[in-house]
Amino acid sequence: MTLLLLSGCTAGPRTNEQSDINRSTEDRLVSDVRMLSETFASRNANDRETLDESGRWIGKRLWSMGYAVDLAMVNETNPQRGFNVVAELTGTTRPEEIVVIGAHYDAEVNTPGADDNASGVAAMLELARRFADSPMDRTVRWIGFTNEENSNSVGGVMGSFAYARDALARNDSIVAMMSLEMLGYYDETPGSQKYPFDSAMAKRLGMDLPDTGDYIGIVGRFEDRGLVERIGASMRESGRANIVEAPLPAMVRAIWRSDHGNFWISGYNAVMITDTSEFRTPHYHKPSDTIDTLDFERMAGVVDALEVAIRDLATLNEDE
């Protein structure tokens, strides 16, 4: 996989970040979601130039925080298939052990993708900003994935598939992967939350799932139960988000539908952090997926909770 160092620099100036310090988390999230969903609204395969430009913008944001940034081509023989945006916070005592935090920056055709997935990218950028000067035991790798949406990966490859495949070939020791996938839509109306299976299956699994869409979900396979529970415990510790843990049978096809699924294919433990997409929001893959439909107060709480979880995953415990 070809890596192109953004701007040829190893670290960027912090001028933009200095101005960010004086803004609230909500303000920063709003600004980033607005940029992606309005300035780069057509970031899809029908407008590859805008899609790639949005990726370069993400890279510049990370670069301004002091990260070295790589634009990793997903297809070396066809650069037009786009690139992943990769930045890394190298670990102090076990740098070979890696925690991946990823979010796809492309949107489906005919939608500005404020929730799907400008919300996930904005959260990733805010978290990267918070950790920029705070290396931990393990390496934390921030990745903006291209080509997650079906129409953008046609004739090519998902960015996360290429990355996970190459990570396996490199024998990367990825101890956990979190896919930040749609974090901004909430609905307190009873009955607003649906699931990709019926209540009878939930009962068989011993799950008491809410029917109100006011939470953030941690989704994994049964094999990822330990990771799901660890992340859930850490996020609850923050007291900033309503959390539902959902380790599910791998046969539930809906749980594969984001970048974490490609890490499962490569043998890594991974989870999806999500507002459950079309099982809650009526705006999924529609022109109405706009910034005004999102709850940035709740999103800020989710980011605070994720900060605790990432710190826990990247810091060694006595028994590790």
Secondary structure, 3 states (H helix, E strand, C coil): CCEEEHHHCCCCCCHHHHHHHCCCHHHHHHHHHHHHHHHCCCCCHHHHHHHHHHHHHHHHHHHHCCCCEEEEECCCCCHHHCEEEEEEECCCCEEEEEEEEEEECCCCCCCCCHHHHHHHHHHHHHHHHHHCCCCCCEEEEEEEECCCCHHHHCCCCCHHHHHHHHHHHCCCEEEEEEEEECCCCCEEEECCCCCCCCHHHHHHCCCCCCCEECCEEEEEEHHHHHHHHHHHHHHHHCCCCCEEEEEECCCCHHHHCCCHHHHHHCCCCEEEEECCHHHCCCCCCCCCCCHHHCCHHHHHHHHHHHHHHHHHHHCCCCCC
